[in-house]
């Protein structure tokens, strides 16, 4: 039983946690969560741009200088991704209610979330007609993988269980199986431009279905290393799995065809 518990923790996250997805916060609630990862729901009452149009500000108040204003900041790099997805944040989000996920930071004493990609923001108006998502692009993590090692909170997975761990990734979805049986399935996105590279799971099947996980990864030839936090927790900053950290660390080898 102990070995199975460790396996559950290693492959995706500590599945013993049964937390329900967090309820979206209001701008006022999110403003009290500085340096925390949150999901905020707000009406975009004002849109601001830099003079050269390189950045965009989505504001919760008509007057962005208002003390109660909460800002969603779309920087130059993120704006380029919106354009690639054929989205215009200034036109598409103004006057709409949006839901944004990210880390709350302070800029000139005002709370904001810096959006890194279109995946972090969505229109939630019931009457809105959101643009369909672009089809997933091929990922460097695509393929079939065999588990090499794994640990959670410093507990190593027994060698006898490693040989059955399989991971298949294709078209933005990953499936993990054990002994030939489905263990969990998740949609995922990556950002290889970050250091370390970032990966996010949206669990679609398994014990943490409906929850999200933030992680990091590094690819070295045909070997990939993942480090994930618990569902809803902040992204790991290093590849480790120390006791009490809540982080899981696993190494996978790509199978040769």
C-alpha positions, 0 to 999 in steps of 0.5 A: 500500500505504501508503494502505491501511495508514493506512485500516486504522488509522483506521477502527477502530484500528491493525489491524496489532496482532494481540494476542489478548484478555487472559486474565482476572486473579485478584484478586491479579494485578489488585491489581498493575495500579493505574491500568490497564484489566484484566479480573478474574475472582473469586468474590463471597464477600461483599456489602456495602451502604451503609445507605441501599442507594445503593451496593453492594460485591462483595468477593473475601474474606469479610472485606472488611477482609482485605488480599487483598480485591478490591472491585467498587464499584457506585455510585449511578448504576451501581446505577440502570442495574442496576435499569433492567436488572432486575438486583439485584447483591447477590442475583444475584452473591453466591456467583457467579464473575464477570468484571469489566472496568474500571480498577483504582484504590485506595481506602484502599489497597485495590484496586477496580474502579468499575463504570459499567454492567451491561455491565462485569460478567458471571457466568461460572459454567458452571452459572449461568443469566445473565439475557438482555440487554435488547434494544438501545435506539436510539442517537444514532449510528444511521444511515448515515455517510460518512467526512470525514477520518481520521488515525492517529498523525498520518498523514492518510488520502488524500482519494482514499480518504475518499470510499469510507468508509461507516459504518452503525449500527443496534441497537447494531451498526456496520458499516464498508465500503470500496468497497462491501465489508465492512471490519469489524463491531462491537457497540457501547455508548455512555455519553453522560453521560460527558465526553467521551461514551464508546463501546466496541466489541466487534469481531465481524468483521474483523482484530481480531475478538474484541477490544475497543476503548475510545473517545470521541465527540462529536456536532455536528448531523449530524457525529460525531467518534471517537477510539479507542485500540488494542485493549485500551488505555486510553480516549483523554482528548482528540480527537487523533491524535499521532504515537506515541499509538496513537490514531485520529481520524475524522470522519463526516457523516450521510447525508441521506435 
